[in-house]
Amino acid sequence: MQNHSQRLVGRRSGYSSIAAFRGMTLIEILVVLTLIGIVMGIVGGNYLGQGEKAKAKAAKIEIEQIGQTLDLFRLEVGRYPTTQEGLQALITAPTGVPNWNGPYWKKNTLPKDPWTNEYKYAAPGQHGAYDLWSYGADGKEGGEGTNKDITSWE
């Protein structure tokens, strides 16, 4: 009698170990994938949009750097580049500017904003001696959030 019950336990435990090795069913796999998706959604949601925020901060920093370069141009030339001369005046001497001692920008090309659009420049500006801005992620005037314009006057 004892042998018979030992055989039943052995069979059951043997059956369990065989079931453990047979793998997961499709439903079990779907449940696990769903749980992983939920966790990734919660964790990833916190980081979504951080790249665009970082680009906006980078644009603001670069606008400040260009502004410092424009100030150096003004100190040497006596004025800021006109709207027509644009930021190109930081790299190439404008016609009829004898005090130009540039290039004032270290690189041979004008910087582009983090969204690969050209920075906008106007002098005299509506908000100061010059206005320098990027239209943000959407490349269009105005906008909210990451599409908001990044300016030298705010």
Secondary structure as UniProt FT lines:
FT   HELIX           2..21
FT   HELIX           26..47
FT   TURN            48..49
FT   HELIX           50..77
FT   TURN            83..85
FT   HELIX           87..90
FT   TURN            95..96
FT   TURN            98..99
FT   TURN            114..115
FT   STRAND          120..122
FT   STRAND          131..134
FT   TURN            136..139
FT   HELIX           145..147
FT   STRAND          150..151
//
